Amino acid sequence: MKIVGVTSCIAGLAHTPMAAKALEKAAVQLGYEIKVEQQGAMGQVNKLTEEDIAAANFVLIASDQTVKDMERFGDKKVVRVKIGHAVSQAEAVLTKAVEAVKAQS
């Protein structure tokens, strides 16, 4: 399972990178490939490429605000979660997101 994601919190200083790291660590533990873009105070860090998005099974958005450049995801399945859940329950977030995407397929 290949996943691309975007994390973004209101301040963009703490929860944005914390959520990205938590999701990356959980993905490794679950055997998934993930690339997470951070949209925060430093701009877009680890920006997703067209190739990243094309290869992904779905897009995971961990944010409580509007995410930039959503149009680039086109008709990809998008799963949205609160950023706090991604920080504290990353493994459960990924597990439920994968189950939801598989159920829709």
C-alpha positions as CSV (number, residue, x, y, z in Angstrom):
1,M,0.0,0.0,0.0
2,K,1.4,3.4,-1.0
3,I,0.2,6.4,0.7
4,V,0.8,10.1,0.3
5,G,-0.2,12.6,3.0
6,V,-0.2,16.2,4.0
7,T,0.1,17.4,7.6
8,S,-0.8,21.0,8.5
9,C,-1.7,22.6,11.8
10,I,-2.7,26.2,12.5
11,A,0.7,27.4,13.7
12,G,2.6,25.1,11.5
13,L,5.5,24.7,14.0
14,A,4.9,21.7,16.2
15,H,2.0,19.4,15.3
16,T,2.8,19.5,11.6
17,P,6.2,17.8,11.8
18,M,5.1,15.7,14.8
19,A,2.2,14.2,12.8
20,A,4.4,13.7,9.8
21,K,7.0,11.8,11.8
22,A,4.3,9.8,13.6
23,L,2.7,8.7,10.4
24,E,6.0,7.8,8.8
25,K,7.0,5.7,11.8
26,A,3.6,4.0,11.9
27,A,3.7,3.2,8.2
28,V,7.1,1.5,8.6
29,Q,5.7,-0.6,11.4
30,L,2.6,-1.6,9.3
31,G,4.6,-2.3,6.2
32,Y,3.2,0.6,4.1
33,E,5.1,3.1,2.0
34,I,4.3,6.7,2.8
35,K,5.5,10.2,1.9
36,V,4.2,13.1,3.9
37,E,4.3,16.7,2.9
38,Q,4.4,19.2,5.7
39,Q,2.5,22.5,5.2
40,G,3.6,24.8,8.0
41,A,5.5,27.9,8.9
42,M,8.4,26.8,6.7
43,G,6.2,26.4,3.6
44,Q,5.8,23.1,1.9
45,V,8.4,20.7,3.2
46,N,9.0,17.3,1.5
47,K,6.6,18.4,-1.2
48,L,4.8,15.6,-3.0
49,T,5.6,15.2,-6.7
50,E,3.2,14.3,-9.5
51,E,4.9,10.8,-9.5
52,D,4.3,10.4,-5.8
53,I,0.7,11.2,-6.1
54,A,0.2,9.0,-9.2
55,A,1.7,6.0,-7.5
56,A,-0.3,6.4,-4.3
57,N,-3.4,4.3,-3.4
58,F,-4.9,7.2,-1.5
59,V,-4.2,10.6,0.1
60,L,-4.3,11.1,3.8
61,I,-4.9,14.6,5.0
62,A,-4.1,15.3,8.7
63,S,-5.2,18.8,9.3
64,D,-7.7,21.0,11.0
65,Q,-7.5,23.7,8.4
66,T,-7.6,24.2,4.6
67,V,-4.7,22.4,2.8
68,K,-3.0,24.1,-0.2
69,D,-3.1,22.7,-3.7
70,M,-5.8,20.1,-3.1
71,E,-6.6,20.1,-6.8
72,R,-3.4,18.2,-7.6
73,F,-4.9,15.1,-6.0
74,G,-7.6,15.0,-8.8
75,D,-9.8,11.9,-8.4
76,K,-7.6,10.2,-5.8
77,K,-9.4,8.9,-2.7
78,V,-8.8,11.3,0.1
79,V,-9.1,10.4,3.8
80,R,-9.2,13.3,6.3
81,V,-8.3,13.1,9.9
82,K,-7.7,15.7,12.7
83,I,-4.0,16.4,13.1
84,G,-4.2,15.5,16.8
85,H,-5.3,12.0,16.0
86,A,-2.3,11.6,13.6
87,V,0.1,12.7,16.3
88,S,-1.3,10.5,19.1
89,Q,-2.8,7.5,17.2
90,A,-0.9,7.3,13.9
91,E,-1.0,3.6,13.7
92,A,-4.7,3.4,14.3
93,V,-5.3,6.3,11.8
94,L,-3.4,4.5,9.1
95,T,-5.1,1.1,9.8
96,K,-8.6,2.7,9.7
97,A,-7.7,4.7,6.5
98,V,-6.5,1.6,4.7
99,E,-9.6,-0.3,5.7
100,A,-11.8,2.5,4.5
101,V,-10.1,2.7,1.2
102,K,-10.2,-1.0,0.7
103,A,-13.9,-1.1,1.5
104,Q,-14.6,1.6,-1.1
105,S,-12.7,-0.3,-3.8
